[in-house]
């Protein structure tokens, strides 16, 4: 029976690098948008909210 000899220091460093890379990838997905993309999303959301609010019926509290 022969087992592979592993240097624990190198193994820990390699594992830490891979975890950091996973976190970096997640951050790129979450925060990696340009200013133009952010402003476009904001404008589209505001327009959708305005259209939604414009379609509401007015309620009169005097009738009850």
N, CA and C atoms as an extended XYZ file, in Angstrom:
192
Properties=species:S:1:pos:R:3:atomname:S:1:resname:S:1:resid:I:1 pbc="F F F"
N         0.841       -1.187        0.000 N   UNK     1
C         0.000        0.000        0.000 CA  UNK     1
C         0.878        1.240        0.000 C   UNK     1
N         0.702        2.015       -1.036 N   UNK     2
C         1.421        3.276       -1.133 CA  UNK     2
C         0.412        4.411       -1.134 C   UNK     2
N         0.666        5.377       -0.325 N   UNK     3
C        -0.201        6.549       -0.279 CA  UNK     3
C         0.556        7.724       -0.884 C   UNK     3
N        -0.201        8.630       -1.476 N   UNK     4
C         0.431        9.833       -2.012 CA  UNK     4
C         0.827       10.736       -0.852 C   UNK     4
N         2.018       11.229       -0.920 N   UNK     5
C         2.508       12.137        0.108 CA  UNK     5
C         2.059       13.539       -0.270 C   UNK     5
N         1.435       14.203        0.697 N   UNK     6
C         0.887       15.526        0.448 CA  UNK     6
C         1.521       16.516        1.412 C   UNK     6
N         1.983       17.621        0.869 N   UNK     7
C         2.507       18.691        1.694 CA  UNK     7
C         1.306       19.503        2.189 C   UNK     7
N         1.052       19.470        3.489 N   UNK     8
C        -0.143       20.122        4.036 CA  UNK     8
C        -0.125       21.631        3.831 C   UNK     8
N         1.021       22.246        3.917 N   UNK     9
C         1.117       23.692        3.713 CA  UNK     9
C         0.675       24.057        2.303 C   UNK     9
N         1.184       23.317        1.334 N   UNK    10
C         0.804       23.582       -0.058 CA  UNK    10
C        -0.669       23.266       -0.297 C   UNK    10
N        -1.147       22.197        0.324 N   UNK    11
C        -2.552       21.821        0.176 CA  UNK    11
C        -3.472       22.909        0.728 C   UNK    11
N        -3.138       23.439        1.899 N   UNK    12
C        -3.955       24.497        2.510 CA  UNK    12
C        -3.941       25.758        1.660 C   UNK    12
N        -2.773       26.107        1.122 N   UNK    13
C        -2.675       27.292        0.276 CA  UNK    13
C        -3.498       27.123       -0.998 C   UNK    13
N        -3.420       25.938       -1.587 N   UNK    14
C        -4.179       25.660       -2.803 CA  UNK    14
C        -5.682       25.723       -2.527 C   UNK    14
N        -6.099       25.184       -1.406 N   UNK    15
C        -7.511       25.202       -1.038 CA  UNK    15
C        -7.975       26.637       -0.783 C   UNK    15
N        -7.164       27.439       -0.106 N   UNK    16
C        -7.516       28.833        0.169 CA  UNK    16
C        -7.634       29.620       -1.132 C   UNK    16
N        -6.728       29.368       -2.091 N   UNK    17
C        -6.796       30.056       -3.379 CA  UNK    17
C        -8.082       29.721       -4.121 C   UNK    17
N        -8.459       28.450       -4.091 N   UNK    18
C        -9.671       28.058       -4.804 CA  UNK    18
C       -10.915       28.670       -4.153 C   UNK    18
N       -10.947       28.774       -2.830 N   UNK    19
C       -12.071       29.403       -2.145 CA  UNK    19
C       -12.153       30.886       -2.469 C   UNK    19
N       -10.991       31.551       -2.512 N   UNK    20
C       -10.971       32.966       -2.865 CA  UNK    20
C       -11.445       33.174       -4.297 C   UNK    20
N       -11.075       32.285       -5.202 N   UNK    21
C       -11.495       32.383       -6.591 CA  UNK    21
C       -13.010       32.197       -6.712 C   UNK    21
N       -13.563       31.271       -5.951 N   UNK    22
C       -15.014       31.082       -5.954 CA  UNK    22
C       -15.721       32.339       -5.472 C   UNK    22
N       -15.203       32.956       -4.399 N   UNK    23
C       -15.799       34.190       -3.874 CA  UNK    23
C       -15.658       35.325       -4.884 C   UNK    23
N       -14.529       35.409       -5.559 N   UNK    24
C       -14.315       36.449       -6.559 CA  UNK    24
C       -15.288       36.285       -7.721 C   UNK    24
N       -15.526       35.061       -8.144 N   UNK    25
C       -16.473       34.804       -9.231 CA  UNK    25
C       -17.879       35.232       -8.824 C   UNK    25
N       -18.253       34.920       -7.595 N   UNK    26
C       -19.579       35.316       -7.109 CA  UNK    26
C       -19.693       36.835       -7.055 C   UNK    26
N       -18.641       37.521       -6.616 N   UNK    27
C       -18.652       38.987       -6.571 CA  UNK    27
C       -18.733       39.585       -7.965 C   UNK    27
N       -18.059       38.977       -8.941 N   UNK    28
C       -18.133       39.480      -10.317 CA  UNK    28
C       -19.555       39.391      -10.842 C   UNK    28
N       -20.233       38.302      -10.485 N   UNK    29
C       -21.622       38.135      -10.925 CA  UNK    29
C       -22.516       39.161      -10.237 C   UNK    29
N       -22.319       39.343       -8.934 N   UNK    30
C       -23.192       40.212       -8.154 CA  UNK    30
C       -22.945       41.690       -8.432 C   UNK    30
N       -21.702       42.113       -8.420 N   UNK    31
C       -21.385       43.537       -8.475 CA  UNK    31
C       -20.764       43.983       -9.794 C   UNK    31
N       -20.567       43.100      -10.726 N   UNK    32
C       -19.812       43.426      -11.927 CA  UNK    32
C       -20.635       44.035      -13.043 C   UNK    32
N       -21.336       45.118      -12.753 N   UNK    33
C       -22.096       45.794      -13.792 CA  UNK    33
C       -21.542       47.202      -13.978 C   UNK    33
N       -21.584       47.689      -15.205 N   UNK    34
C       -21.093       49.032      -15.477 CA  UNK    34
C       -22.112       50.063      -14.998 C   UNK    34
N       -21.674       51.296      -14.930 N   UNK    35
C       -22.552       52.377      -14.494 CA  UNK    35
C       -23.719       52.530      -15.465 C   UNK    35
N       -23.465       52.366      -16.753 N   UNK    36
C       -24.522       52.475      -17.748 CA  UNK    36
C       -25.578       51.385      -17.550 C   UNK    36
N       -25.133       50.174      -17.262 N   UNK    37
C       -26.077       49.079      -17.025 CA  UNK    37
C       -26.911       49.333      -15.774 C   UNK    37
N       -26.278       49.864      -14.733 N   UNK    38
C       -27.004       50.162      -13.496 CA  UNK    38
C       -28.043       51.258      -13.731 C   UNK    38
N       -27.661       52.316      -14.447 N   UNK    39
C       -28.601       53.411      -14.688 CA  UNK    39
C       -29.743       52.963      -15.596 C   UNK    39
N       -29.470       52.097      -16.571 N   UNK    40
C       -30.518       51.567      -17.430 CA  UNK    40
C       -31.510       50.738      -16.620 C   UNK    40
N       -31.019       49.893      -15.747 N   UNK    41
C       -31.903       49.087      -14.896 CA  UNK    41
C       -32.755       49.974      -14.004 C   UNK    41
N       -32.146       50.998      -13.452 N   UNK    42
C       -32.872       51.914      -12.571 CA  UNK    42
C       -33.966       52.639      -13.344 C   UNK    42
N       -33.654       53.107      -14.551 N   UNK    43
C       -34.644       53.807      -15.363 CA  UNK    43
C       -35.795       52.880      -15.743 C   UNK    43
N       -35.485       51.653      -16.105 N   UNK    44
C       -36.540       50.710      -16.470 CA  UNK    44
C       -37.428       50.384      -15.268 C   UNK    44
N       -36.832       50.251      -14.102 N   UNK    45
C       -37.616       49.989      -12.892 CA  UNK    45
C       -38.529       51.164      -12.551 C   UNK    45
N       -38.018       52.379      -12.689 N   UNK    46
C       -38.829       53.566      -12.413 CA  UNK    46
C       -39.985       53.671      -13.405 C   UNK    46
N       -39.725       53.378      -14.673 N   UNK    47
C       -40.772       53.430      -15.685 CA  UNK    47
C       -41.850       52.388      -15.391 C   UNK    47
N       -41.441       51.193      -15.016 N   UNK    48
C       -42.407       50.134      -14.697 CA  UNK    48
C       -43.243       50.528      -13.477 C   UNK    48
N       -42.622       51.150      -12.491 N   UNK    49
C       -43.357       51.593      -11.301 CA  UNK    49
C       -44.367       52.671      -11.664 C   UNK    49
N       -43.970       53.623      -12.506 N   UNK    50
C       -44.893       54.683      -12.933 CA  UNK    50
C       -46.087       54.094      -13.670 C   UNK    50
N       -45.826       53.169      -14.580 N   UNK    51
C       -46.916       52.545      -15.329 CA  UNK    51
C       -47.843       51.765      -14.397 C   UNK    51
N       -47.280       51.112      -13.427 N   UNK    52
C       -48.082       50.348      -12.473 CA  UNK    52
C       -48.966       51.282      -11.641 C   UNK    52
N       -48.380       52.366      -11.166 N   UNK    53
C       -49.125       53.334      -10.355 CA  UNK    53
C       -50.193       54.043      -11.184 C   UNK    53
N       -49.933       54.268      -12.453 N   UNK    54
C       -50.893       54.958      -13.318 CA  UNK    54
C       -52.136       54.105      -13.545 C   UNK    54
N       -52.011       52.825      -13.453 N   UNK    55
C       -53.143       51.943      -13.692 CA  UNK    55
C       -54.004       51.683      -12.473 C   UNK    55
N       -53.662       52.252      -11.345 N   UNK    56
C       -54.439       52.034      -10.122 CA  UNK    56
C       -55.746       52.803      -10.166 C   UNK    56
N       -56.745       52.222       -9.560 N   UNK    57
C       -58.025       52.897       -9.416 CA  UNK    57
C       -57.998       53.747       -8.156 C   UNK    57
N       -58.614       54.900       -8.243 N   UNK    58
C       -58.680       55.774       -7.088 CA  UNK    58
C       -59.809       55.324       -6.164 C   UNK    58
N       -59.547       55.225       -4.896 N   UNK    59
C       -60.576       54.838       -3.934 CA  UNK    59
C       -61.040       56.073       -3.198 C   UNK    59
N       -62.343       56.208       -3.086 N   UNK    60
C       -62.917       57.334       -2.319 CA  UNK    60
C       -63.363       56.803       -0.962 C   UNK    60
N       -62.855       57.412        0.090 N   UNK    61
C       -63.229       56.980        1.438 CA  UNK    61
C       -64.579       57.550        1.837 C   UNK    61
N       -65.112       58.552        1.120 N   UNK    62
C       -66.371       59.203        1.458 CA  UNK    62
C       -67.579       58.291        1.198 C   UNK    62
N       -67.470       57.353        0.283 N   UNK    63
C       -68.597       56.513       -0.093 CA  UNK    63
C       -68.942       55.491        0.979 C   UNK    63
N       -68.031       55.103        1.816 N   UNK    64
C       -68.290       54.075        2.834 CA  UNK    64
C       -68.993       54.661        3.957 C   UNK    64
